[in-house]
Amino acid sequence: MKVTESREGRIEPTAVKALLSEFARAKFLVLPEDYSEAKCSCRRCTDMASAVTNLSVGSVSHRVNHYYGCACAPKALFDLETAIDKAANSEQWTGDVSKQGPFGTTCFG
């Protein structure tokens, strides 16, 4: 069954605090803003998903566009995105995607 309506979830304040630690560990505020397929300058694979992560705290805001097929992105960004998905319980909407991988993709570089 395909669901087209928007979904909403909430996380506890303690989870938000833990996520802020993950943002700090990833040095998110100094990461480049664009790891898109078009901007990828290293090894890249086609037909992969993207994630856009935005952090706004007070007057500070930073956004990172991350194409999963771009190998330029640091592991810390992948780890941060995983922590966000876990805290938000994304599986309630996506199902278990942990075993999905780059099969059927083409890699360059």
ChimeraX attribute file (.defattr): number of C-alpha atoms within 10 A of each C-alpha:
attribute: neighborCount
match mode: 1-to-1
recipient: residues
	/A:1	3
	/A:2	4
	/A:3	7
	/A:4	6
	/A:5	5
	/A:6	5
	/A:7	8
	/A:8	6
	/A:9	8
	/A:10	8
	/A:11	10
	/A:12	9
	/A:13	9
	/A:14	9
	/A:15	15
	/A:16	14
	/A:17	11
	/A:18	13
	/A:19	17
	/A:20	17
	/A:21	13
	/A:22	19
	/A:23	20
	/A:24	12
	/A:25	13
	/A:26	18
	/A:27	13
	/A:28	21
	/A:29	16
	/A:30	10
	/A:31	15
	/A:32	13
	/A:33	16
	/A:34	16
	/A:35	24
	/A:36	21
	/A:37	21
	/A:38	10
	/A:39	11
	/A:40	17
	/A:41	13
	/A:42	12
	/A:43	12
	/A:44	22
	/A:45	18
	/A:46	16
	/A:47	16
	/A:48	17
	/A:49	10
	/A:50	15
	/A:51	14
	/A:52	14
	/A:53	16
	/A:54	13
	/A:55	14
	/A:56	9
	/A:57	8
	/A:58	6
	/A:59	5
	/A:60	8
	/A:61	10
	/A:62	15
	/A:63	16
	/A:64	20
	/A:65	16
	/A:66	24
	/A:67	25
	/A:68	21
	/A:69	24
	/A:70	24
	/A:71	17
	/A:72	17
	/A:73	19
	/A:74	12
	/A:75	11
	/A:76	15
	/A:77	20
	/A:78	15
	/A:79	15
	/A:80	22
	/A:81	19
	/A:82	13
	/A:83	17
	/A:84	20
	/A:85	12
	/A:86	12
	/A:87	16
	/A:88	17
	/A:89	15
	/A:90	15
	/A:91	12
	/A:92	10
	/A:93	10
	/A:94	8
	/A:95	9
	/A:96	10
	/A:97	9
	/A:98	7
	/A:99	5
	/A:100	7
	/A:101	9
	/A:102	14
	/A:103	8
	/A:104	10
	/A:105	12
	/A:106	12
	/A:107	13
	/A:108	10
	/A:109	8
